[in-house]
Structure formats: C-alpha cells, structure tokens
Amino acid sequence: MANVVRAALVQATWTGDTASMVAKHEEHAREAARQGAKIIGFQEVFNAPYFCQVQEAEHYRWAEPVPDGPTVTRMRELARETGMVIVVPVFEVEQSGFYFNTAAVIDADGTYLGKYRKHHIPQVKGFWEKYYFKPGNLGWPVFDTAVGKVGVYICYDRHFPEGWRQLGLNGAQLVYNPSATSRGLSAHLWQLEQPAAAVANEYFVAAINRVGQEEYGDNDFYGTSYFVDPRGQFVGEPASDKSEELVVRDLDLGLIEEVRQQWAFYRDRRPDAYEGLVQP
C-alpha cells in the first residue's frame, strides 16, 4: 500500500430531492477519481435534507435498509466504476421501529465492508435526533480498505473523546466525521475538536459539514470541511463556509508512525487507572 493516499470529501447544498442529491454526489465522486482520489466521504445523511430540525413522522420516508437499499446499492456500483473507497452516510431502517444514523463503508471494488451507527444522539433545538434515531449498537468498527484502515464517527459523536480513542485502539489511520452543524450553535468548536482528536489519537481526520440553509429550519450550515493530520495541522485550506465544494488532499500515512514514535501517547496510556471513566 502506498504511503500517500489521495483522499476526498464533499460538502454539499441540498437540492430538494434524493435523486438529484445522489446524482450530484456521483458527479463529485467521478471528478475526485479524475483527480486521482482513492477514497471519498459524504456528509451526514447525504441523500436527504437535515430533517432533524423538526419532529415530524413524515421524515421517516427518508430511511432505507443498509446495505440492500437503493442508495448504498448505487454507491457500490459507483465504487466499482471509480475504483474508490466510499463512505456513505444515510438514514437506516433495520426493521419497523428500528432507525439509525448510519454510514456504510464500501471498498474500491464495490464490496460492502460494513457500517457504523452513530452512538451519541442529540436532542436540542434544531437537532431533534432522538425523535428519529436509536443510539448506535455496533461499536467502533475500523474497516480494512484498499487505502488503509478507515473508521467513521458521526457529527455529535465528535464531542465525546471515548469513541475517537476506541477507533485509534482499533487501528484507524483515517477517520471520516460526516456532520451537519450550524453556525450559531458550536462553530467555534469546529476547528478545535477534530484537530485535537487527530492529535490525541495520532491519525488523520476528515471533517465534513453541510453548507447553506435548508427548508426545514433556520440552521445555517457553514461548511469549512477539512482534512487534518496527526499533528493537528490542516492538510491544505479548509473549504468555503458558504459554497458547495469538493476537497481533494494527499495524506501521508507514514506520518502516523512518525508521530506515534515521537509523542508515544499510546505507550503512556493508563487504562488500569481509567475505571471511573465508564461508571454511570
């Protein structure tokens, strides 16, 4: 496996319907492939609006099975076409009454590798997610892909350091963090938390945010998606805070081992002393 991986992410504006949203992301993926990218990730529930700004039963219509639903099936075909690993966040229905905020991970040959389900579910103004989603129950899987070991942590999860650490312990080299976060609520945290997680756990992070305002509320999604390295440094400039953008960057995975040898955070962990952290 090459040490340098060309990786991509997409921050997108909502088009108004699923078909055109999926088609738009397909075109971004094809363009990323033309630029030499070998992996791409999309934003939280990428094929739908951020409907969690309201609590209305009509929005269960956005849910579909994973991996056998139409969107993941189509993304498997796209992965085969482009030769890219694809991280696909969708609203998942497992069975009647069982709904999750999920991301499927598809290998470069179209193989479905598995899924991550969001663990931490917010319930605050503009982010009424407990109305729709059960908490994730699949742990923190790390997927052995054509470009290396890839994990996923979704939006609100990023405020909780435990999952970031578990992904590192599970071997992640790159963690995609698809999100939908608005300008007024926690914008000042956006360029703090993921770089801090990248440093603490010594891997790359792809932080993806929606951009623009949508029809179901006043949330102003501010984009500024980016890649950050294990030293906490941005890989290139963050994306626009107002416009849709495809971001393609070269990630030197060799930096992970270099940083882990230099800073040795994993060596100096004290799990024997952390028992109190998991007490209710």
DRENDO-1510 file (C-alpha; in Angstrom, 1 decimal, always signed):
<recs>
REC; n; res; u; v; w
REC; 1; MET; +0.0; +0.0; +0.0 .
REC; 2; ALA; +1.3; +3.4; -0.9 .
REC; 3; ASN; +2.2; +5.7; +2.0 .
REC; 4; VAL; +0.5; +8.7; +0.4 .
REC; 5; VAL; -3.3; +8.4; -0.2 .
REC; 6; ARG; -5.2; +10.9; -2.2 .
REC; 7; ALA; -8.5; +11.4; -0.3 .
REC; 8; ALA; -11.6; +13.4; -1.0 .
REC; 9; LEU; -14.7; +14.8; +0.8 .
REC; 10; VAL; -17.8; +16.6; -0.4 .
REC; 11; GLN; -19.7; +19.4; +1.4 .
REC; 12; ALA; -22.9; +19.9; -0.5 .
REC; 13; THR; -26.0; +22.1; -0.6 .
REC; 14; TRP; -29.4; +20.4; -0.5 .
REC; 15; THR; -31.0; +20.1; -4.0 .
REC; 16; GLY; -34.6; +19.4; -2.9 .
REC; 17; ASP; -34.9; +15.7; -3.7 .
REC; 18; THR; -33.0; +12.5; -3.2 .
REC; 19; ALA; -32.5; +11.6; -6.9 .
REC; 20; SER; -30.7; +14.8; -7.8 .
REC; 21; MET; -28.7; +14.8; -4.5 .
REC; 22; VAL; -27.4; +11.3; -5.2 .
REC; 23; ALA; -26.6; +12.2; -8.8 .
REC; 24; LYS; -24.7; +15.3; -7.7 .
REC; 25; HIS; -22.6; +13.3; -5.3 .
REC; 26; GLU; -21.9; +10.8; -8.1 .
REC; 27; GLU; -20.5; +13.6; -10.2 .
REC; 28; HIS; -18.4; +14.8; -7.4 .
REC; 29; ALA; -17.0; +11.3; -6.9 .
REC; 30; ARG; -16.2; +11.0; -10.6 .
REC; 31; GLU; -14.4; +14.3; -10.5 .
REC; 32; ALA; -12.5; +13.2; -7.4 .
REC; 33; ALA; -11.5; +10.0; -9.3 .
REC; 34; ARG; -10.3; +12.0; -12.3 .
REC; 35; GLN; -8.1; +13.9; -9.8 .
REC; 36; GLY; -6.6; +10.7; -8.6 .
REC; 37; ALA; -8.5; +10.3; -5.3 .
REC; 38; LYS; -8.8; +6.7; -3.9 .
REC; 39; ILE; -11.3; +7.4; -1.2 .
REC; 40; ILE; -14.2; +9.8; -0.7 .
REC; 41; GLY; -16.7; +10.6; +2.0 .
REC; 42; PHE; -20.0; +12.4; +2.1 .
REC; 43; GLN; -21.8; +14.5; +4.7 .
REC; 44; GLU; -24.3; +13.2; +7.3 .
REC; 45; VAL; -27.5; +11.7; +5.8 .
REC; 46; PHE; -26.1; +13.0; +2.5 .
REC; 47; ASN; -29.0; +11.9; +0.3 .
REC; 48; ALA; -31.6; +13.8; +2.3 .
REC; 49; PRO; -32.2; +17.2; +3.9 .
REC; 50; TYR; -31.2; +17.6; +7.5 .
REC; 51; PHE; -34.8; +16.9; +8.6 .
REC; 52; CYS; -33.9; +16.7; +12.3 .
REC; 53; GLN; -34.6; +20.5; +12.5 .
REC; 54; VAL; -38.2; +19.4; +13.0 .
REC; 55; GLN; -40.0; +16.4; +14.7 .
REC; 56; GLU; -42.4; +15.1; +12.1 .
REC; 57; ALA; -43.3; +11.5; +11.3 .
REC; 58; GLU; -43.3; +12.2; +7.5 .
REC; 59; HIS; -39.5; +12.3; +7.6 .
REC; 60; TYR; -39.2; +8.6; +8.3 .
REC; 61; ARG; -39.7; +8.3; +4.5 .
REC; 62; TRP; -36.0; +9.1; +4.0 .
REC; 63; ALA; -34.9; +5.9; +5.7 .
REC; 64; GLU; -33.8; +2.8; +3.8 .
REC; 65; PRO; -32.1; -0.5; +4.5 .
REC; 66; VAL; -28.3; -0.8; +4.7 .
REC; 67; PRO; -26.7; -2.4; +2.7 .
REC; 68; ASP; -29.6; -3.5; +0.4 .
REC; 69; GLY; -31.3; -0.2; +0.0 .
REC; 70; PRO; -31.2; +1.8; -3.2 .
REC; 71; THR; -28.6; +4.4; -2.2 .
REC; 72; VAL; -25.9; +2.0; -0.9 .
REC; 73; THR; -26.6; -0.3; -3.8 .
REC; 74; ARG; -26.0; +2.6; -6.2 .
REC; 75; MET; -22.8; +3.7; -4.3 .
REC; 76; ARG; -21.4; +0.1; -4.6 .
REC; 77; GLU; -21.8; +0.4; -8.4 .
REC; 78; LEU; -20.1; +3.8; -8.2 .
REC; 79; ALA; -17.2; +2.4; -6.2 .
REC; 80; ARG; -16.7; -0.3; -8.8 .
REC; 81; GLU; -16.8; +2.4; -11.6 .
REC; 82; THR; -14.4; +4.8; -10.0 .
REC; 83; GLY; -12.1; +2.4; -8.1 .
REC; 84; MET; -12.6; +4.5; -4.9 .
REC; 85; VAL; -13.5; +3.6; -1.3 .
REC; 86; ILE; -16.7; +5.4; -0.5 .
REC; 87; VAL; -18.1; +6.4; +3.0 .
REC; 88; VAL; -21.9; +6.7; +2.6 .
REC; 89; PRO; -23.9; +8.3; +5.5 .
REC; 90; VAL; -27.7; +7.6; +5.3 .
REC; 91; PHE; -30.8; +7.2; +7.5 .
REC; 92; GLU; -31.1; +3.5; +8.1 .
REC; 93; VAL; -34.1; +1.4; +8.8 .
REC; 94; GLU; -33.2; -2.0; +10.2 .
REC; 95; GLN; -36.8; -3.2; +10.8 .
REC; 96; SER; -40.1; -1.5; +11.8 .
REC; 97; GLY; -39.3; +0.9; +14.6 .
REC; 98; PHE; -35.5; +0.5; +14.5 .
REC; 99; TYR; -33.9; +3.5; +12.8 .
REC; 100; PHE; -30.2; +4.6; +12.9 .
REC; 101; ASN; -28.0; +7.4; +11.8 .
REC; 102; THR; -25.6; +5.2; +9.8 .
REC; 103; ALA; -22.6; +5.3; +7.5 .
REC; 104; ALA; -21.8; +2.4; +5.1 .
REC; 105; VAL; -18.2; +1.8; +4.1 .
REC; 106; ILE; -17.7; +0.4; +0.6 .
REC; 107; ASP; -14.3; -0.8; -0.7 .
REC; 108; ALA; -12.8; +0.2; -4.0 .
REC; 109; ASP; -14.1; -2.9; -5.8 .
REC; 110; GLY; -17.7; -2.3; -4.6 .
REC; 111; THR; -17.6; -4.7; -1.7 .
REC; 112; TYR; -19.8; -3.7; +1.2 .
REC; 113; LEU; -17.4; -3.8; +4.2 .
REC; 114; GLY; -19.9; -2.9; +7.0 .
REC; 115; LYS; -21.4; +0.1; +8.7 .
REC; 116; TYR; -21.1; +2.4; +11.6 .
REC; 117; ARG; -24.1; +3.6; +13.6 .
REC; 118; LYS; -23.9; +6.9; +15.4 .
REC; 119; HIS; -23.6; +6.4; +19.2 .
REC; 120; HIS; -24.4; +9.8; +20.7 .
REC; 121; ILE; -27.8; +11.2; +19.7 .
REC; 122; PRO; -28.6; +14.9; +20.4 .
REC; 123; GLN; -32.0; +16.3; +21.4 .
REC; 124; VAL; -31.7; +20.1; +21.4 .
REC; 125; LYS; -33.4; +22.9; +19.4 .
REC; 126; GLY; -32.7; +22.4; +15.7 .
REC; 127; PHE; -31.2; +18.9; +16.2 .
REC; 128; TRP; -34.1; +16.7; +17.3 .
REC; 129; GLU; -32.4; +13.5; +16.5 .
REC; 130; LYS; -33.8; +11.3; +19.3 .
REC; 131; TYR; -37.2; +11.6; +17.6 .
REC; 132; TYR; -35.7; +9.6; +14.7 .
REC; 133; PHE; -32.6; +7.6; +15.7 .
REC; 134; LYS; -31.8; +4.8; +18.2 .
REC; 135; PRO; -28.3; +5.0; +19.6 .
REC; 136; GLY; -25.7; +3.0; +17.7 .
REC; 137; ASN; -25.1; -0.6; +18.7 .
REC; 138; LEU; -22.3; -1.8; +16.5 .
REC; 139; GLY; -19.3; -0.5; +18.4 .
REC; 140; TRP; -16.5; +1.4; +16.7 .
REC; 141; PRO; -15.5; -0.7; +13.7 .
REC; 142; VAL; -12.4; +0.0; +11.6 .
REC; 143; PHE; -12.6; -1.2; +8.1 .
REC; 144; ASP; -9.6; -2.7; +6.2 .
REC; 145; THR; -10.0; -0.9; +2.9 .
REC; 146; ALA; -7.9; -0.6; -0.3 .
REC; 147; VAL; -6.4; +2.6; +1.0 .
REC; 148; GLY; -5.8; +1.5; +4.6 .
REC; 149; LYS; -7.8; +1.3; +7.9 .
REC; 150; VAL; -10.8; +3.6; +7.9 .
REC; 151; GLY; -13.2; +4.5; +10.7 .
REC; 152; VAL; -16.3; +6.7; +11.0 .
REC; 153; TYR; -17.6; +8.9; +13.8 .
REC; 154; ILE; -20.7; +10.9; +13.0 .
REC; 155; CYS; -21.4; +14.6; +13.8 .
REC; 156; TYR; -22.4; +14.9; +17.5 .
REC; 157; ASP; -20.2; +12.0; +18.3 .
REC; 158; ARG; -17.2; +14.3; +17.9 .
REC; 159; HIS; -17.9; +15.9; +21.3 .
REC; 160; PHE; -17.1; +12.6; +23.0 .
REC; 161; PRO; -13.4; +11.6; +23.2 .
REC; 162; GLU; -14.1; +8.0; +24.1 .
REC; 163; GLY; -15.1; +6.9; +20.6 .
REC; 164; TRP; -12.2; +8.7; +18.9 .
REC; 165; ARG; -9.9; +6.8; +21.2 .
REC; 166; GLN; -11.6; +3.4; +20.6 .
REC; 167; LEU; -11.2; +4.0; +16.8 .
REC; 168; GLY; -7.5; +4.6; +17.4 .
REC; 169; LEU; -7.1; +1.5; +19.5 .
REC; 170; ASN; -8.9; -0.5; +16.8 .
REC; 171; GLY; -6.2; +0.6; +14.3 .
REC; 172; ALA; -7.8; +3.6; +12.4 .
REC; 173; GLN; -5.4; +5.5; +10.2 .
REC; 174; LEU; -8.2; +7.8; +8.8 .
REC; 175; VAL; -11.5; +8.7; +10.4 .
REC; 176; TYR; -14.3; +10.3; +8.4 .
REC; 177; ASN; -16.5; +12.6; +10.5 .
REC; 178; PRO; -19.7; +13.4; +8.5 .
REC; 179; SER; -21.6; +16.2; +10.1 .
REC; 180; ALA; -24.5; +18.7; +9.9 .
REC; 181; THR; -23.5; +21.6; +12.3 .
REC; 182; SER; -24.8; +25.1; +12.2 .
REC; 183; ARG; -23.1; +28.5; +12.5 .
REC; 184; GLY; -24.7; +29.7; +15.7 .
REC; 185; LEU; -24.5; +26.6; +17.9 .
REC; 186; SER; -20.9; +25.5; +18.1 .
REC; 187; ALA; -19.0; +26.9; +15.1 .
REC; 188; HIS; -16.1; +27.9; +17.4 .
REC; 189; LEU; -15.6; +24.2; +18.2 .
REC; 190; TRP; -15.4; +23.1; +14.6 .
REC; 191; GLN; -11.7; +23.8; +14.1 .
REC; 192; LEU; -10.8; +22.7; +17.7 .
REC; 193; GLU; -12.3; +19.3; +18.4 .
REC; 194; GLN; -11.3; +17.3; +15.3 .
REC; 195; PRO; -7.7; +18.5; +15.2 .
REC; 196; ALA; -7.5; +17.8; +18.9 .
REC; 197; ALA; -8.8; +14.3; +18.3 .
REC; 198; ALA; -6.3; +13.8; +15.5 .
REC; 199; VAL; -3.5; +14.8; +17.9 .
REC; 200; ALA; -4.7; +12.8; +20.9 .
REC; 201; ASN; -5.2; +9.6; +18.8 .
REC; 202; GLU; -2.5; +10.2; +16.2 .
REC; 203; TYR; -4.4; +9.6; +12.9 .
REC; 204; PHE; -5.9; +11.6; +10.1 .
REC; 205; VAL; -9.4; +13.0; +10.3 .
REC; 206; ALA; -11.8; +14.1; +7.5 .
REC; 207; ALA; -14.2; +16.6; +9.0 .
REC; 208; ILE; -17.3; +17.1; +6.7 .
REC; 209; ASN; -20.0; +19.7; +7.2 .
REC; 210; ARG; -23.1; +20.6; +5.2 .
REC; 211; VAL; -23.3; +24.1; +3.7 .
REC; 212; GLY; -26.2; +26.5; +3.3 .
REC; 213; GLN; -29.7; +26.7; +4.7 .
REC; 214; GLU; -32.5; +24.2; +4.1 .
REC; 215; GLU; -36.2; +24.1; +4.0 .
REC; 216; TYR; -37.0; +22.6; +7.4 .
REC; 217; GLY; -35.4; +25.2; +9.7 .
REC; 218; ASP; -33.1; +28.1; +10.3 .
REC; 219; ASN; -29.8; +26.2; +10.8 .
REC; 220; ASP; -27.1; +27.8; +8.8 .
REC; 221; PHE; -24.7; +25.0; +7.9 .
REC; 222; TYR; -21.3; +26.6; +7.5 .
REC; 223; GLY; -19.2; +24.1; +5.6 .
REC; 224; THR; -15.4; +24.7; +6.2 .
REC; 225; SER; -14.8; +21.0; +5.8 .
REC; 226; TYR; -11.2; +19.9; +6.0 .
REC; 227; PHE; -8.6; +17.1; +6.4 .
REC; 228; VAL; -6.3; +17.3; +9.5 .
REC; 229; ASP; -3.1; +15.3; +10.1 .
REC; 230; PRO; -1.9; +13.5; +13.3 .
REC; 231; ARG; +0.0; +16.7; +14.3 .
REC; 232; GLY; -3.3; +18.6; +14.3 .
REC; 233; GLN; -2.4; +20.6; +11.2 .
REC; 234; PHE; -4.8; +21.2; +8.3 .
REC; 235; VAL; -3.9; +19.4; +5.1 .
REC; 236; GLY; -4.4; +22.3; +2.7 .
REC; 237; GLU; -7.0; +25.0; +3.4 .
REC; 238; PRO; -10.5; +24.2; +4.8 .
REC; 239; ALA; -13.4; +24.5; +2.3 .
REC; 240; SER; -15.6; +27.6; +1.9 .
REC; 241; ASP; -18.1; +28.5; +4.7 .
REC; 242; LYS; -20.8; +29.4; +2.1 .
REC; 243; SER; -20.4; +27.2; -1.0 .
REC; 244; GLU; -20.5; +23.6; -2.1 .
REC; 245; GLU; -17.1; +22.2; -2.6 .
REC; 246; LEU; -15.1; +19.0; -3.4 .
REC; 247; VAL; -11.9; +18.8; -1.4 .
REC; 248; VAL; -9.1; +16.6; -2.5 .
REC; 249; ARG; -5.9; +16.2; -0.5 .
REC; 250; ASP; -2.8; +14.0; -0.3 .
REC; 251; LEU; -2.5; +12.3; +3.1 .
REC; 252; ASP; +0.9; +10.9; +4.0 .
REC; 253; LEU; +0.0; +7.9; +6.2 .
REC; 254; GLY; +3.7; +7.4; +7.1 .
REC; 255; LEU; +3.3; +10.5; +9.3 .
REC; 256; ILE; +1.2; +8.3; +11.7 .
REC; 257; GLU; +4.1; +6.1; +12.7 .
REC; 258; GLU; +6.4; +9.0; +12.9 .
REC; 259; VAL; +4.1; +10.9; +15.3 .
REC; 260; ARG; +3.4; +7.8; +17.4 .
REC; 261; GLN; +7.1; +7.2; +17.9 .
REC; 262; GLN; +7.8; +10.9; +18.7 .
REC; 263; TRP; +4.9; +11.5; +21.0 .
REC; 264; ALA; +4.2; +8.0; +22.3 .
REC; 265; PHE; +0.7; +8.7; +23.6 .
REC; 266; TYR; -0.3; +5.1; +23.1 .
REC; 267; ARG; +2.7; +3.8; +25.1 .
REC; 268; ASP; +1.9; +6.1; +28.0 .
REC; 269; ARG; -1.9; +5.4; +28.3 .
REC; 270; ARG; -3.0; +4.2; +31.7 .
REC; 271; PRO; -6.1; +2.1; +31.1 .
REC; 272; ASP; -5.6; +0.5; +34.6 .
REC; 273; ALA; -6.3; +3.9; +36.1 .
REC; 274; TYR; -9.4; +4.8; +34.0 .
REC; 275; GLU; -12.1; +2.6; +35.5 .
REC; 276; GLY; -14.0; +5.5; +36.8 .
REC; 277; LEU; -14.5; +6.9; +33.3 .
REC; 278; VAL; -17.1; +4.3; +32.5 .
REC; 279; GLN; -19.1; +4.4; +35.7 .
REC; 280; PRO; -22.7; +5.8; +35.1 .
</recs>
